[in-house]
């Protein structure tokens, strides 16, 4: 029996899945962030190694037992980045044949079972990837939280904080976001947000963690929250349309996989589907049946069985 491992490394955590050649899952592991741009190379390597070893331990295997691997990591979109990811794979699994790709590819696999169609990743950050059957690729958004990440948890929470400030000044309508956010942060009044925003407690992840409050407020009918959700999903749908046009996919049906923590909210899924239908009527939205680590393991299995990955540069 031969074995493969799939690794999904994002900005918040890393997950690894060991499978046998019959597609049976044998073990899982997890570690810290798997995007070296945010975590640094040394920490990222250690986080990936921890996830891999934990999965192998659960499977009762060693590193030498792995035939093929897929390292699907965040921030691996350019040749230099893929070289770094390849170095990680070589350091951890020197005897395995490794496929290196962006984590968006594994997310698409987790829903569509292949790298064809478009994946919308909306978690802490956001990015859109598209793959045509002939291997052509396109992407949109994914500029990071300082330059965009529209429709992400970070973006929803940031826009909500702006709405709270405007409401306090009288520059915007009153909003239930104020009470929810202040209670969550253990603050008494909107002005207290200033001290929090300029303290060590303010981080990308701590802001993004507030996004469920925005979804709750929107689902309860709060107008500013509803507007924020609409703007976020519209931005994601516009990016899907742009990617589909780049790949000449818009004239026929194509799959759009909705992946990431925000899509665990049925309300956000519904809002996203409405936005997609308005801009891309041929888009068939799919919620994945598996996680991206499983998708990465499927990519590794493809490699084991000699299936060519035409999307690799």
C-alpha positions as CSV (number, residue, x, y, z in Angstrom):
1,X,0.0,0.0,0.0
2,X,1.3,3.5,-0.9
3,X,0.4,6.6,1.0
4,X,0.1,10.3,0.3
5,X,-0.3,13.4,2.3
6,X,-2.1,16.7,1.7
7,X,-1.1,19.9,3.5
8,X,-3.3,23.0,3.6
9,X,-1.5,26.0,5.0
10,X,-3.2,29.3,5.4
11,X,-2.8,32.5,7.4
12,X,-4.3,31.1,10.6
13,X,-3.5,27.3,10.7
14,X,-2.1,24.4,8.8
15,X,-3.9,21.0,8.4
16,X,-2.5,17.7,7.0
17,X,-4.3,14.6,5.9
18,X,-2.7,11.2,5.2
19,X,-4.5,9.0,2.6
20,X,-3.8,5.6,1.2
21,X,-4.0,4.9,-2.5
22,X,-7.6,3.7,-2.2
23,X,-8.5,7.3,-1.1
24,X,-9.1,6.2,2.5
25,X,-8.1,8.8,5.1
26,X,-5.6,7.4,7.6
27,X,-4.7,10.3,9.8
28,X,-4.9,14.1,10.5
29,X,-2.7,16.7,12.0
30,X,-2.7,20.4,12.6
31,X,-0.3,23.3,13.3
32,X,0.0,27.0,13.2
33,X,0.0,29.4,10.3
34,X,1.2,28.0,6.9
35,X,1.8,31.3,5.1
36,X,5.4,32.3,5.4
37,X,4.6,35.9,4.4
38,X,2.8,36.5,7.7
39,X,4.4,33.9,10.0
40,X,8.0,33.9,8.7
41,X,9.9,31.0,7.1
42,X,11.2,29.3,10.2
43,X,7.9,29.4,12.0
44,X,6.0,28.2,8.9
45,X,8.3,25.3,8.3
46,X,7.9,24.3,12.0
47,X,4.1,24.6,11.8
48,X,3.9,22.5,8.6
49,X,6.3,19.9,10.1
50,X,4.1,19.6,13.2
51,X,0.9,19.1,11.2
52,X,2.6,16.5,9.0
53,X,4.1,14.5,11.9
54,X,0.8,14.6,13.8
55,X,-1.0,13.2,10.8
56,X,1.6,10.5,10.3
57,X,1.5,9.6,14.0
58,X,-2.3,9.2,13.8
59,X,-1.8,7.0,10.8
60,X,0.9,4.9,12.4
61,X,3.4,5.9,9.6
62,X,6.7,7.7,9.2
63,X,7.8,10.4,6.8
64,X,9.6,7.7,4.7
65,X,6.3,6.0,4.1
66,X,4.9,8.9,2.0
67,X,5.1,8.4,-1.7
68,X,3.6,11.7,-2.9
69,X,2.6,14.9,-1.3
70,X,0.8,18.2,-2.0
71,X,1.8,21.3,-0.2
72,X,-1.1,23.8,-0.8
73,X,0.1,26.9,1.0
74,X,-1.2,30.5,1.2
75,X,0.9,33.1,-0.5
76,X,2.3,30.7,-3.1
77,X,1.4,32.6,-6.2
78,X,4.7,33.5,-7.8
79,X,7.7,31.5,-8.9
80,X,9.8,32.7,-6.0
81,X,7.1,31.8,-3.5
82,X,6.8,28.3,-5.0
83,X,10.5,27.9,-4.6
84,X,10.2,28.6,-0.9
85,X,7.3,26.1,-0.6
86,X,9.3,23.5,-2.6
87,X,12.1,24.0,-0.1
88,X,9.6,23.3,2.8
89,X,8.5,20.1,1.1
90,X,12.1,19.0,0.5
91,X,13.0,19.6,4.1
92,X,10.1,17.8,5.6
93,X,9.6,15.0,3.0
94,X,12.8,14.6,1.1
95,X,11.9,11.2,-0.3
96,X,8.4,12.1,-1.5
97,X,7.4,13.6,-4.9
98,X,5.7,16.8,-3.9
99,X,3.3,19.1,-5.8
100,X,3.4,22.7,-4.6
101,X,0.5,25.0,-5.2
102,X,-1.6,27.8,-3.7
103,X,-4.1,26.8,-1.0
104,X,-6.9,28.0,-3.3
105,X,-6.2,25.1,-5.7
106,X,-6.8,22.6,-2.9
107,X,-10.0,24.5,-1.9
108,X,-11.3,24.1,-5.4
109,X,-10.5,20.4,-5.4
110,X,-12.4,20.0,-2.1
111,X,-15.6,21.1,-3.9
112,X,-15.2,20.3,-7.5
113,X,-12.9,17.3,-7.3
114,X,-10.6,18.9,-9.9
115,X,-8.9,22.2,-10.7
116,X,-11.6,23.4,-13.1
117,X,-13.9,26.3,-12.3
118,X,-13.5,29.1,-9.8
119,X,-13.0,29.1,-6.0
120,X,-14.0,31.9,-3.7
121,X,-12.0,31.8,-0.5
122,X,-13.5,34.0,2.2
123,X,-12.1,33.5,5.7
124,X,-9.8,35.9,7.5
125,X,-8.8,37.1,4.1
126,X,-10.3,36.6,0.6
127,X,-9.1,35.6,-2.8
128,X,-10.6,34.3,-6.1
129,X,-8.9,31.7,-8.3
130,X,-10.1,30.4,-11.6
131,X,-8.8,27.4,-13.7
132,X,-9.7,26.6,-17.2
133,X,-9.6,23.0,-18.5
134,X,-6.5,23.8,-20.6
135,X,-4.6,24.9,-17.5
136,X,-5.0,28.7,-18.0
137,X,-5.3,30.5,-14.6
138,X,-6.6,33.8,-13.4
139,X,-7.1,35.4,-10.0
140,X,-8.6,38.5,-8.4
141,X,-8.7,40.2,-4.9
142,X,-6.1,38.5,-2.6
143,X,-4.1,41.7,-2.1
144,X,-4.0,41.2,1.7
145,X,-5.9,43.0,4.4
146,X,-3.9,46.3,4.0
147,X,-4.8,46.6,0.4
148,X,-8.2,45.0,0.1
149,X,-9.5,41.5,1.0
150,X,-13.0,42.6,0.2
151,X,-15.8,40.3,1.5
152,X,-13.5,38.7,4.0
153,X,-14.0,38.4,7.8
154,X,-11.4,41.2,8.2
155,X,-13.2,43.4,5.8
156,X,-16.6,42.9,7.3
157,X,-15.3,43.7,10.7
158,X,-13.3,46.7,9.6
159,X,-16.3,48.2,7.7
160,X,-18.5,47.5,10.8
161,X,-16.0,49.5,13.0
162,X,-16.2,52.4,10.5
163,X,-20.0,52.2,10.7
164,X,-19.9,52.4,14.5
165,X,-17.7,55.4,14.4
166,X,-19.9,57.2,11.8
167,X,-23.0,56.4,13.9
168,X,-21.5,57.8,17.0
169,X,-20.6,61.1,15.1
170,X,-24.0,61.3,13.5
171,X,-22.5,60.9,10.1
172,X,-24.2,57.6,9.6
173,X,-27.4,55.9,10.8
174,X,-27.7,54.2,14.2
175,X,-26.6,50.6,14.2
176,X,-27.0,47.6,16.4
177,X,-23.4,46.8,15.5
178,X,-22.3,49.3,18.3
179,X,-23.8,47.3,21.1
180,X,-22.6,43.9,19.8
181,X,-19.0,45.0,19.2
182,X,-18.7,46.9,22.4
183,X,-20.0,44.0,24.4
184,X,-17.7,41.5,22.7
185,X,-14.7,43.8,23.4
186,X,-15.7,44.6,26.9
187,X,-15.9,48.3,26.2
188,X,-18.4,50.8,27.5
189,X,-18.7,53.4,24.7
190,X,-17.6,53.8,21.0
191,X,-14.8,56.1,22.0
192,X,-13.2,53.3,23.9
193,X,-12.5,51.6,20.5
194,X,-9.7,54.1,19.9
195,X,-7.6,52.7,22.8
196,X,-8.3,49.2,21.7
197,X,-7.4,49.9,18.0
198,X,-4.0,51.3,19.0
199,X,-3.2,48.6,21.5
200,X,-1.4,45.2,21.1
201,X,-4.8,43.6,21.3
202,X,-5.6,44.9,17.8
203,X,-4.4,42.4,15.3
204,X,-5.7,41.2,11.9
205,X,-7.0,38.0,13.5
206,X,-8.6,39.8,16.5
207,X,-10.5,42.1,14.1
208,X,-11.5,39.3,11.8
209,X,-12.9,37.3,14.7
210,X,-15.6,40.0,15.2
211,X,-17.1,39.3,11.7
212,X,-19.8,36.9,13.0
213,X,-21.3,39.8,15.0
214,X,-21.8,41.6,11.7
215,X,-23.5,38.6,10.2
216,X,-25.7,38.3,13.2
217,X,-26.7,42.0,13.0
218,X,-27.4,41.7,9.3
219,X,-29.5,38.6,9.7
220,X,-31.5,40.5,12.4
221,X,-32.2,43.2,9.8
222,X,-29.7,46.0,10.9
223,X,-29.5,48.3,7.8
224,X,-25.8,49.2,8.1
225,X,-24.8,45.6,8.7
226,X,-27.0,44.5,5.7
227,X,-25.3,47.1,3.5
228,X,-21.8,45.9,4.6
229,X,-22.7,42.2,3.8
230,X,-24.2,43.3,0.4
231,X,-21.1,45.3,-0.5
232,X,-18.8,42.4,0.5
233,X,-20.6,39.7,-1.5
234,X,-21.0,42.1,-4.4
235,X,-17.3,42.7,-4.5
236,X,-16.6,38.9,-4.4
237,X,-19.2,38.3,-7.1
238,X,-17.6,41.0,-9.3
239,X,-14.2,39.3,-8.8
240,X,-15.8,36.0,-9.9
241,X,-17.1,37.7,-13.0
242,X,-13.7,39.2,-13.8
243,X,-12.0,35.9,-13.5
244,X,-14.6,34.1,-15.6
245,X,-14.2,36.7,-18.3
246,X,-10.4,36.3,-18.3
247,X,-10.8,32.6,-18.8
248,X,-13.7,32.9,-21.3
249,X,-15.9,30.8,-19.1
250,X,-18.9,33.2,-18.7
251,X,-20.9,31.9,-21.7
252,X,-21.5,28.4,-20.3
253,X,-22.1,26.8,-16.9
254,X,-19.2,26.6,-14.6
255,X,-18.6,25.7,-10.9
256,X,-17.9,28.2,-8.2
257,X,-16.7,26.6,-4.9
258,X,-17.5,28.7,-1.8
259,X,-14.8,28.0,0.7
260,X,-13.7,29.5,4.0
261,X,-15.0,30.2,7.4
262,X,-17.5,32.9,6.4
263,X,-19.3,30.3,4.3
264,X,-20.2,28.4,7.4
265,X,-22.8,31.0,7.8
266,X,-26.0,30.1,5.8
267,X,-26.9,33.8,5.8
268,X,-23.6,34.7,4.1
269,X,-23.9,31.8,1.6
270,X,-27.4,33.0,0.6
271,X,-26.1,36.6,0.2
272,X,-23.2,35.3,-1.9
273,X,-25.5,33.2,-4.1
274,X,-27.8,36.2,-4.8
275,X,-24.8,38.4,-5.7
276,X,-23.5,35.7,-8.0
277,X,-26.8,35.2,-9.7
278,X,-27.1,38.9,-10.5
279,X,-23.6,39.1,-12.1
280,X,-22.9,35.5,-13.4
281,X,-26.1,33.6,-14.1
282,X,-24.1,30.6,-15.4
283,X,-22.2,30.2,-12.1
284,X,-23.2,27.0,-10.2
285,X,-22.2,27.6,-6.6
286,X,-21.0,24.6,-4.6
287,X,-20.3,24.2,-0.9
288,X,-17.4,21.7,-0.5
289,X,-18.0,18.3,1.0
290,X,-14.4,18.2,2.3
291,X,-11.8,20.5,3.6
292,X,-8.8,21.9,1.6
293,X,-6.4,19.5,3.3
294,X,-8.4,16.6,1.9
295,X,-8.4,18.4,-1.5
296,X,-4.6,18.6,-1.3
297,X,-4.5,14.9,-0.5
298,X,-6.6,14.2,-3.7
299,X,-4.1,16.3,-5.7
300,X,-1.3,14.1,-4.3
301,X,-3.3,11.0,-5.2
302,X,-3.6,12.4,-8.8
303,X,0.2,12.7,-8.9
304,X,0.6,9.2,-7.6
305,X,-1.6,7.8,-10.3
306,X,0.2,9.8,-13.0
307,X,-2.4,12.4,-13.7
308,X,-0.8,15.5,-15.1
309,X,-1.6,18.8,-13.3
310,X,-1.8,21.2,-16.3
311,X,-2.3,24.2,-14.0
312,X,1.2,24.0,-12.6
313,X,3.5,26.6,-14.2
